[in-house]
Amino acid sequence: VYNYGCEAIVRGTTAFINILEQQCHQKQKLHVVYYSMNYEYDSKRLADLGIEIIPVKTNYSFFKKIRNKLMQLCYYEGCELFYDYHKIIDDVDMLFFIGGDIYTIPAVKRENKKYRYANSLAEFGKKAAAKGIPIVLYGASVGPFGHYGKAVKYYRDILKTYRSIICRESIAIDYLQSLSLDNVIFSPDPAFLVNSIKTEESKKSCEVDFRQKAIGVNLSPLSLNELYVNGNKTQIMRMAALLKRIHSESGRDVLLLPHVISKDPHDNDADFMKKIVEMFDKEEKSHFSIADYSGGFLGIKHQMKNCEIVVSARMHCAINAIH
């Protein structure tokens, strides 16, 4: 959940399950488990949720890597799973697979006549469904899978075994229904279910004079790298000029809002925005600040209340500002 959008989806899914539990008048409280590939970080960030967090132990053996590579080279339909999926299947009564873009094929790949389409989460779903585990796909953008017949059949055959596919956008629903899937319904992104923790301290911090409110800006190096191919330094200069113009024309200070804190420098909002601020002189820097991102999705949400408007490259950052 170093990506605060993913944190929001986990939080929203937990809230969604709690709502379902109340509507079903469960006599026994449901035991919700989150399986994490990044246990130490995730368990601290989600400590307030009241759910059990279990580390997923990976197994990247040399034999598995070789076999997976051969599958890719031969365009074999399946792929290796580098963790003990048997234990997860044996320990649960139901599975929620939660989105983002977890079942889709990038456009650059779909342009090819033939492409690699196997998906590790889909493979896990196939194995779980074979054992009779009900599966819900929630909060996701699903498809498109392109025009390669084997890819379309692969996903359609797996997705039709799921109890429900709950999509966050109508375009995905229309696409899946065009593939004759009848287990598809709409629900807004899980992030809309995430509310602020209303403490006296947070309320006080949000009591800012309307005329003093800042303009919040989220920038994504990942988005810029996908749009432009002229290098990170050029993008930093372009964004610095844009932020200066926002300040000069609005007369308001600018609060920079990191949303993804990744180990990958091409996907780390905070590092990218720090480099931009470093380009300003001393007087200019006094009008730009980077939000404290140590509190994750909820911590950023509180600070957004000091903003008159938020301009966001990341979708979940925008949702955080709206709600």
KOLVEX-511533 format. One record per residue (C-alpha): x, y, z; residue in one letter. Coordinates in steps of 0.001 Angstrom, whole numbers, m for minus. Each point is the difference from the previous one (the first is absolute). Layout:
% KOLVEX-511533
<tipa xx="X" yy="Y" zz="Z" res="A"/>
...
END
This chain:
% KOLVEX-511533
<tipa xx="0" yy="0" zz="0" res="V"/>
<tipa xx="2911" yy="2366" zz="m713" res="Y"/>
<tipa xx="m2404" yy="1085" zz="m2740" res="N"/>
<tipa xx="m2641" yy="1882" zz="1987" res="Y"/>
<tipa xx="m2601" yy="m952" zz="m2608" res="G"/>
<tipa xx="608" yy="m3646" zz="889" res="C"/>
<tipa xx="m281" yy="906" zz="3682" res="E"/>
<tipa xx="m3334" yy="1676" zz="m759" res="A"/>
<tipa xx="m1226" yy="m3119" zz="m1817" res="I"/>
<tipa xx="913" yy="m2237" zz="2957" res="V"/>
<tipa xx="m1719" yy="2390" zz="2408" res="R"/>
<tipa xx="m3046" yy="368" zz="m2229" res="G"/>
<tipa xx="m296" yy="m3762" zz="m508" res="T"/>
<tipa xx="75" yy="m546" zz="3758" res="T"/>
<tipa xx="m2776" yy="2568" zz="389" res="A"/>
<tipa xx="m1960" yy="m1683" zz="m2816" res="F"/>
<tipa xx="260" yy="m3431" zz="1666" res="I"/>
<tipa xx="m1106" yy="1538" zz="3305" res="N"/>
<tipa xx="m3069" yy="1476" zz="m1729" res="I"/>
<tipa xx="m856" yy="m3375" zz="m1534" res="L"/>
<tipa xx="442" yy="m1674" zz="3384" res="E"/>
<tipa xx="m2458" yy="2407" zz="1636" res="Q"/>
<tipa xx="m2549" yy="m434" zz="m2799" res="Q"/>
<tipa xx="204" yy="m3789" zz="306" res="C"/>
<tipa xx="m473" yy="151" zz="3805" res="H"/>
<tipa xx="2934" yy="m2312" zz="594" res="Q"/>
<tipa xx="m147" yy="m1638" zz="3441" res="K"/>
<tipa xx="3707" yy="m699" zz="m84" res="Q"/>
<tipa xx="2402" yy="2796" zz="m928" res="K"/>
<tipa xx="1801" yy="m542" zz="m3266" res="L"/>
<tipa xx="3725" yy="m529" zz="228" res="H"/>
<tipa xx="1625" yy="2167" zz="m2683" res="V"/>
<tipa xx="3582" yy="m790" zz="m994" res="V"/>
<tipa xx="2242" yy="2092" zz="m2237" res="Y"/>
<tipa xx="2832" yy="m1935" zz="m1654" res="Y"/>
<tipa xx="2967" yy="2310" zz="m458" res="S"/>
<tipa xx="3165" yy="m225" zz="m2089" res="M"/>
<tipa xx="1451" yy="2880" zz="2062" res="N"/>
<tipa xx="m979" yy="m1001" zz="3526" res="Y"/>
<tipa xx="2083" yy="2350" zz="2171" res="E"/>
<tipa xx="m1056" yy="3174" zz="m1789" res="Y"/>
<tipa xx="m3609" yy="m1038" zz="m612" res="D"/>
<tipa xx="m626" yy="m1214" zz="3565" res="S"/>
<tipa xx="1072" yy="3389" zz="1406" res="K"/>
<tipa xx="m1972" yy="2019" zz="m2549" res="R"/>
<tipa xx="m3193" yy="m2055" zz="490" res="L"/>
<tipa xx="284" yy="m587" zz="3758" res="A"/>
<tipa xx="m3198" yy="1950" zz="718" res="D"/>
<tipa xx="m2191" yy="m2112" zz="m2296" res="L"/>
<tipa xx="m588" yy="m2866" zz="2425" res="G"/>
<tipa xx="732" yy="m2712" zz="m2561" res="I"/>
<tipa xx="2617" yy="m2736" zz="98" res="E"/>
<tipa xx="2971" yy="582" zz="m2274" res="I"/>
<tipa xx="1944" yy="m3078" zz="m1083" res="I"/>
<tipa xx="3326" yy="66" zz="m1841" res="P"/>
<tipa xx="146" yy="m1886" zz="m3279" res="V"/>
<tipa xx="3195" yy="m2008" zz="m91" res="K"/>
<tipa xx="1522" yy="7" zz="m3446" res="T"/>
<tipa xx="1995" yy="m2778" zz="m1628" res="N"/>
<tipa xx="2077" yy="1178" zz="m2950" res="Y"/>
<tipa xx="1885" yy="m3233" zz="m510" res="S"/>
<tipa xx="2328" yy="m353" zz="m2980" res="F"/>
<tipa xx="m2090" yy="m2882" zz="m1339" res="F"/>
<tipa xx="m3218" yy="2051" zz="179" res="K"/>
<tipa xx="1605" yy="2965" zz="m1756" res="K"/>
<tipa xx="1283" yy="m2204" zz="m2841" res="I"/>
<tipa xx="m3348" yy="m1708" zz="m408" res="R"/>
<tipa xx="m1840" yy="3334" zz="m18" res="N"/>
<tipa xx="2400" yy="1389" zz="m2625" res="K"/>
<tipa xx="m581" yy="m3032" zz="m2221" res="L"/>
<tipa xx="m3761" yy="521" zz="345" res="M"/>
<tipa xx="423" yy="3596" zz="m1177" res="Q"/>
<tipa xx="2214" yy="m917" zz="m2948" res="L"/>
<tipa xx="m2399" yy="m2724" zz="m1115" res="C"/>
<tipa xx="m3096" yy="2195" zz="529" res="Y"/>
<tipa xx="m1292" yy="m2652" zz="2383" res="Y"/>
<tipa xx="m3352" yy="990" zz="1466" res="E"/>
<tipa xx="957" yy="m257" zz="3672" res="G"/>
<tipa xx="2723" yy="1470" zz="2188" res="C"/>
<tipa xx="1812" yy="m866" zz="3218" res="E"/>
<tipa xx="m1233" yy="1256" zz="3371" res="L"/>
<tipa xx="2936" yy="917" zz="2212" res="F"/>
<tipa xx="m1768" yy="m488" zz="3334" res="Y"/>
<tipa xx="m1888" yy="m2705" zz="1908" res="D"/>
<tipa xx="m3442" yy="453" zz="m1533" res="Y"/>
<tipa xx="m1116" yy="m3390" zz="1359" res="H"/>
<tipa xx="103" yy="1313" zz="3583" res="K"/>
<tipa xx="m2041" yy="3088" zz="m842" res="I"/>
<tipa xx="m2651" yy="m2075" zz="m1753" res="I"/>
<tipa xx="m159" yy="m2450" zz="2918" res="D"/>
<tipa xx="m343" yy="2796" zz="2587" res="D"/>
<tipa xx="m2832" yy="2080" zz="m1489" res="V"/>
<tipa xx="m3719" yy="m396" zz="m675" res="D"/>
<tipa xx="m152" yy="2799" zz="m2562" res="M"/>
<tipa xx="2414" yy="2169" zz="m1957" res="L"/>
<tipa xx="m186" yy="3678" zz="m905" res="F"/>
<tipa xx="2353" yy="999" zz="m2824" res="F"/>
<tipa xx="254" yy="3768" zz="172" res="I"/>
<tipa xx="934" yy="2436" zz="m2793" res="G"/>
<tipa xx="1495" yy="2321" zz="m1639" res="G"/>
<tipa xx="995" yy="m1160" zz="m3377" res="D"/>
<tipa xx="473" yy="m3638" zz="900" res="I"/>
<tipa xx="m1683" yy="m1627" zz="m2980" res="Y"/>
<tipa xx="1004" yy="1988" zz="m3046" res="T"/>
<tipa xx="2570" yy="m86" zz="m2793" res="I"/>
<tipa xx="1947" yy="3182" zz="m864" res="P"/>
<tipa xx="m736" yy="1608" zz="m3353" res="A"/>
<tipa xx="3610" yy="m310" zz="m1145" res="V"/>
<tipa xx="m278" yy="m3784" zz="370" res="K"/>
<tipa xx="m3489" yy="m255" zz="m1516" res="R"/>
<tipa xx="1289" yy="1575" zz="m3220" res="E"/>
<tipa xx="1868" yy="m3235" zz="m781" res="N"/>
<tipa xx="m1675" yy="m2846" zz="m1846" res="K"/>
<tipa xx="1140" yy="m2438" zz="2675" res="K"/>
<tipa xx="988" yy="844" zz="3572" res="Y"/>
<tipa xx="599" yy="m1444" zz="3437" res="R"/>
<tipa xx="m3247" yy="210" zz="1963" res="Y"/>
<tipa xx="254" yy="m2292" zz="3050" res="A"/>
<tipa xx="m629" yy="1771" zz="3306" res="N"/>
<tipa xx="1192" yy="m1337" zz="3369" res="S"/>
<tipa xx="m3113" yy="1187" zz="1871" res="L"/>
<tipa xx="m2232" yy="m1553" zz="m2654" res="A"/>
<tipa xx="1950" yy="m3251" zz="350" res="E"/>
<tipa xx="m517" yy="118" zz="3756" res="F"/>
<tipa xx="m3707" yy="607" zz="m593" res="G"/>
<tipa xx="m172" yy="m2989" zz="m2318" res="K"/>
<tipa xx="1518" yy="m2262" zz="2666" res="K"/>
<tipa xx="m2225" yy="1379" zz="2777" res="A"/>
<tipa xx="m3175" yy="m331" zz="m2094" res="A"/>
<tipa xx="916" yy="m3621" zz="m775" res="A"/>
<tipa xx="m22" yy="m615" zz="3775" res="K"/>
<tipa xx="m3484" yy="1528" zz="317" res="G"/>
<tipa xx="1075" yy="3299" zz="1618" res="I"/>
<tipa xx="m2433" yy="2854" zz="m820" res="P"/>
<tipa xx="1857" yy="2962" zz="m1516" res="I"/>
<tipa xx="m1004" yy="3654" zz="m242" res="V"/>
<tipa xx="1973" yy="2406" zz="m2170" res="L"/>
<tipa xx="m574" yy="3457" zz="1491" res="Y"/>
<tipa xx="980" yy="3573" zz="m729" res="G"/>
<tipa xx="1732" yy="m890" zz="m3227" res="A"/>
<tipa xx="449" yy="1225" zz="m3528" res="S"/>
<tipa xx="m315" yy="m3148" zz="m2117" res="V"/>
<tipa xx="1081" yy="m354" zz="m3621" res="G"/>
<tipa xx="370" yy="511" zz="m2824" res="P"/>
<tipa xx="1865" yy="m3155" zz="m971" res="F"/>
<tipa xx="588" yy="871" zz="m3647" res="G"/>
<tipa xx="m812" yy="m1946" zz="m3153" res="H"/>
<tipa xx="2178" yy="m3039" zz="614" res="Y"/>
<tipa xx="m2619" yy="m2761" zz="262" res="G"/>
<tipa xx="1930" yy="m2128" zz="2504" res="K"/>
<tipa xx="408" yy="2966" zz="2363" res="A"/>
<tipa xx="m3694" yy="886" zz="m102" res="V"/>
<tipa xx="m1036" yy="m3633" zz="579" res="K"/>
<tipa xx="2506" yy="m360" zz="2851" res="Y"/>
<tipa xx="m1464" yy="2905" zz="1984" res="Y"/>
<tipa xx="m3610" yy="m692" zz="m892" res="R"/>
<tipa xx="257" yy="m3631" zz="1163" res="D"/>
<tipa xx="1557" yy="1027" zz="3314" res="I"/>
<tipa xx="m2239" yy="2993" zz="709" res="L"/>
<tipa xx="m3223" yy="m1904" zz="m638" res="K"/>
<tipa xx="825" yy="m2267" zz="2974" res="T"/>
<tipa xx="19" yy="2964" zz="2405" res="Y"/>
<tipa xx="m2974" yy="621" zz="2262" res="R"/>
<tipa xx="m42" yy="3672" zz="m900" res="S"/>
<tipa xx="2053" yy="2562" zz="m1920" res="I"/>
<tipa xx="m633" yy="3413" zz="1570" res="I"/>
<tipa xx="1405" yy="2646" zz="m2349" res="C"/>
<tipa xx="627" yy="3650" zz="787" res="R"/>
<tipa xx="m704" yy="1321" zz="m3516" res="E"/>
<tipa xx="m2718" yy="m500" zz="m2599" res="S"/>
<tipa xx="2428" yy="m501" zz="m2899" res="I"/>
<tipa xx="1327" yy="m3171" zz="1667" res="A"/>
<tipa xx="m3537" yy="m1275" zz="601" res="I"/>
<tipa xx="m964" yy="559" zz="m3647" res="D"/>
<tipa xx="3141" yy="m1772" zz="m1166" res="Y"/>
<tipa xx="m461" yy="m3037" zz="2251" res="L"/>
<tipa xx="m3673" yy="m307" zz="m911" res="Q"/>
<tipa xx="1039" yy="19" zz="m3666" res="S"/>
<tipa xx="1976" yy="m3162" zz="859" res="L"/>
<tipa xx="m3245" yy="m1598" zz="1259" res="S"/>
<tipa xx="913" yy="263" zz="3679" res="L"/>
<tipa xx="m3158" yy="351" zz="2098" res="D"/>
<tipa xx="1615" yy="272" zz="3460" res="N"/>
<tipa xx="977" yy="3668" zz="m396" res="V"/>
<tipa xx="m1407" yy="2875" zz="2073" res="I"/>
<tipa xx="968" yy="3624" zz="688" res="F"/>
<tipa xx="1135" yy="1574" zz="3242" res="S"/>
<tipa xx="2087" yy="3159" zz="438" res="P"/>
<tipa xx="3685" yy="m294" zz="815" res="D"/>
<tipa xx="611" yy="m1333" zz="3556" res="P"/>
<tipa xx="1892" yy="3211" zz="824" res="A"/>
<tipa xx="m3341" yy="1821" zz="230" res="F"/>
<tipa xx="m748" yy="m2044" zz="3131" res="L"/>
<tipa xx="3043" yy="1323" zz="1843" res="V"/>
<tipa xx="m847" yy="2736" zz="2492" res="N"/>
<tipa xx="2353" yy="2190" zz="1998" res="S"/>
<tipa xx="689" yy="m775" zz="3643" res="I"/>
<tipa xx="m1545" yy="3113" zz="1525" res="K"/>
<tipa xx="2152" yy="933" zz="2982" res="T"/>
<tipa xx="15" yy="3355" zz="1739" res="E"/>
<tipa xx="3586" yy="510" zz="m1157" res="E"/>
<tipa xx="m859" yy="m650" zz="m3652" res="S"/>
<tipa xx="m3042" yy="2291" zz="202" res="K"/>
<tipa xx="2133" yy="2788" zz="1407" res="K"/>
<tipa xx="2635" yy="m457" zz="m2722" res="S"/>
<tipa xx="m2680" yy="472" zz="m2656" res="C"/>
<tipa xx="m1277" yy="3316" zz="1367" res="E"/>
<tipa xx="1711" yy="2161" zz="m2602" res="V"/>
<tipa xx="m1227" yy="3335" zz="m1304" res="D"/>
<tipa xx="m1575" yy="m445" zz="m3436" res="F"/>
<tipa xx="2265" yy="2686" zz="m1466" res="R"/>
<tipa xx="3088" yy="m1802" zz="1302" res="Q"/>
<tipa xx="m808" yy="m3391" zz="m1440" res="K"/>
<tipa xx="2617" yy="m1477" zz="m2310" res="A"/>
<tipa xx="m233" yy="m1682" zz="m3367" res="I"/>
<tipa xx="762" yy="m3699" zz="370" res="G"/>
<tipa xx="1923" yy="m1684" zz="m2829" res="V"/>
<tipa xx="852" yy="m3669" zz="m474" res="N"/>
<tipa xx="2531" yy="m887" zz="m2705" res="L"/>
<tipa xx="841" yy="m3509" zz="m1156" res="S"/>
<tipa xx="3367" yy="m767" zz="m1611" res="P"/>
<tipa xx="m1493" yy="m3271" zz="m1243" res="L"/>
<tipa xx="m2744" yy="1837" zz="m1910" res="S"/>
<tipa xx="2494" yy="2465" zz="m1472" res="L"/>
<tipa xx="2336" yy="m2800" zz="m1097" res="N"/>
<tipa xx="m2906" yy="m1635" zz="m1818" res="E"/>
<tipa xx="m952" yy="3253" zz="m1719" res="L"/>
<tipa xx="3446" yy="1320" zz="m912" res="Y"/>
<tipa xx="3282" yy="m1572" zz="m1008" res="V"/>
<tipa xx="2281" yy="3002" zz="461" res="N"/>
<tipa xx="1502" yy="m912" zz="3363" res="G"/>
<tipa xx="m630" yy="686" zz="3647" res="N"/>
<tipa xx="2017" yy="3243" zz="146" res="K"/>
<tipa xx="m2105" yy="1619" zz="m2725" res="T"/>
<tipa xx="m3173" yy="m1035" zz="1802" res="Q"/>
<tipa xx="1273" yy="1484" zz="3271" res="I"/>
<tipa xx="714" yy="3327" zz="m1726" res="M"/>
<tipa xx="m3386" yy="1" zz="m1701" res="R"/>
<tipa xx="m1857" yy="m728" zz="3249" res="M"/>
<tipa xx="2031" yy="2616" zz="1909" res="A"/>
<tipa xx="m1019" yy="2655" zz="m2543" res="A"/>
<tipa xx="m3623" yy="m1119" zz="217" res="L"/>
<tipa xx="m57" yy="169" zz="3807" res="L"/>
<tipa xx="1551" yy="3478" zz="m32" res="K"/>
<tipa xx="m2725" yy="1134" zz="m2363" res="R"/>
<tipa xx="m2720" yy="m1493" zz="2212" res="I"/>
<tipa xx="1337" yy="1953" zz="2959" res="H"/>
<tipa xx="527" yy="3288" zz="m1862" res="S"/>
<tipa xx="m3412" yy="13" zz="m1681" res="E"/>
<tipa xx="m2009" yy="m1173" zz="3009" res="S"/>
<tipa xx="1905" yy="1821" zz="2729" res="G"/>
<tipa xx="m303" yy="m3125" zz="2151" res="R"/>
<tipa xx="2618" yy="m2288" zz="1492" res="D"/>
<tipa xx="303" yy="m3497" zz="m1450" res="V"/>
<tipa xx="m182" yy="m3181" zz="2079" res="L"/>
<tipa xx="1579" yy="m2955" zz="m1793" res="L"/>
<tipa xx="m1774" yy="m3290" zz="714" res="L"/>
<tipa xx="2004" yy="m3234" zz="m339" res="P"/>
<tipa xx="m2176" yy="m3054" zz="m613" res="H"/>
<tipa xx="2422" yy="m2811" zz="m855" res="V"/>
<tipa xx="3192" yy="m521" zz="2009" res="I"/>
<tipa xx="1673" yy="m2736" zz="m2017" res="S"/>
<tipa xx="3513" yy="m1436" zz="85" res="K"/>
<tipa xx="m82" yy="489" zz="m3771" res="D"/>
<tipa xx="1251" yy="3578" zz="m667" res="P"/>
<tipa xx="m2162" yy="169" zz="m3150" res="H"/>
<tipa xx="m3130" yy="m539" zz="2130" res="D"/>
<tipa xx="755" yy="2013" zz="3142" res="N"/>
<tipa xx="m2054" yy="3193" zz="200" res="D"/>
<tipa xx="1801" yy="1406" zz="3056" res="A"/>
<tipa xx="3516" yy="m274" zz="m1426" res="D"/>
<tipa xx="m1159" yy="1459" zz="m3303" res="F"/>
<tipa xx="m1629" yy="3017" zz="1645" res="M"/>
<tipa xx="2998" yy="579" zz="2298" res="K"/>
<tipa xx="2181" yy="317" zz="m3111" res="K"/>
<tipa xx="m2412" yy="2589" zz="m1379" res="I"/>
<tipa xx="48" yy="2086" zz="3185" res="V"/>
<tipa xx="3825" yy="m97" zz="16" res="E"/>
<tipa xx="m95" yy="1995" zz="m3263" res="M"/>
<tipa xx="m1669" yy="2995" zz="1668" res="F"/>
<tipa xx="1930" yy="2832" zz="1606" res="D"/>
<tipa xx="m366" yy="786" zz="3708" res="K"/>
<tipa xx="m2875" yy="2458" zz="m406" res="E"/>
<tipa xx="m1892" yy="m2321" zz="m2359" res="E"/>
<tipa xx="421" yy="m2981" zz="2341" res="K"/>
<tipa xx="m1906" yy="1863" zz="2709" res="S"/>
<tipa xx="m3169" yy="m393" zz="m2090" res="H"/>
<tipa xx="355" yy="m3757" zz="m615" res="F"/>
<tipa xx="m157" yy="m2807" zz="2553" res="S"/>
<tipa xx="m233" yy="m3762" zz="m159" res="I"/>
<tipa xx="m2754" yy="m1576" zz="2087" res="A"/>
<tipa xx="993" yy="m2271" zz="2869" res="D"/>
<tipa xx="m593" yy="m3426" zz="m1528" res="Y"/>
<tipa xx="933" yy="m2072" zz="3062" res="S"/>
<tipa xx="m3686" yy="m531" zz="828" res="G"/>
<tipa xx="m897" yy="m1656" zz="m3310" res="G"/>
<tipa xx="m3376" yy="462" zz="m1706" res="F"/>
<tipa xx="m1782" yy="1325" zz="3108" res="L"/>
<tipa xx="2844" yy="2332" zz="953" res="G"/>
<tipa xx="1" yy="1586" zz="m3456" res="I"/>
<tipa xx="m3800" yy="285" zz="139" res="K"/>
<tipa xx="183" yy="2269" zz="3073" res="H"/>
<tipa xx="2505" yy="2309" zz="m1685" res="Q"/>
<tipa xx="m2089" yy="244" zz="m3152" res="M"/>
<tipa xx="m2607" yy="1845" zz="2048" res="K"/>
<tipa xx="2427" yy="2906" zz="44" res="N"/>
<tipa xx="m316" yy="199" zz="m3805" res="C"/>
<tipa xx="m2501" yy="2034" zz="m1982" res="E"/>
<tipa xx="482" yy="m2252" zz="m3024" res="I"/>
<tipa xx="1991" yy="m3170" zz="m739" res="V"/>
<tipa xx="1528" yy="m850" zz="m3373" res="V"/>
<tipa xx="932" yy="m3661" zz="m136" res="S"/>
<tipa xx="1766" yy="m2327" zz="m2430" res="A"/>
<tipa xx="m826" yy="m3071" zz="2120" res="R"/>
<tipa xx="m3635" yy="m1103" zz="m24" res="M"/>
<tipa xx="m229" yy="m1001" zz="3658" res="H"/>
<tipa xx="1611" yy="3242" zz="1087" res="C"/>
<tipa xx="m2868" yy="1780" zz="m1763" res="A"/>
<tipa xx="m2554" yy="m2261" zz="1750" res="I"/>
<tipa xx="1697" yy="781" zz="3308" res="N"/>
<tipa xx="m545" yy="3700" zz="m654" res="A"/>
<tipa xx="m3620" yy="m427" zz="m1067" res="I"/>
<tipa xx="m1177" yy="m2014" zz="2995" res="H"/>
END
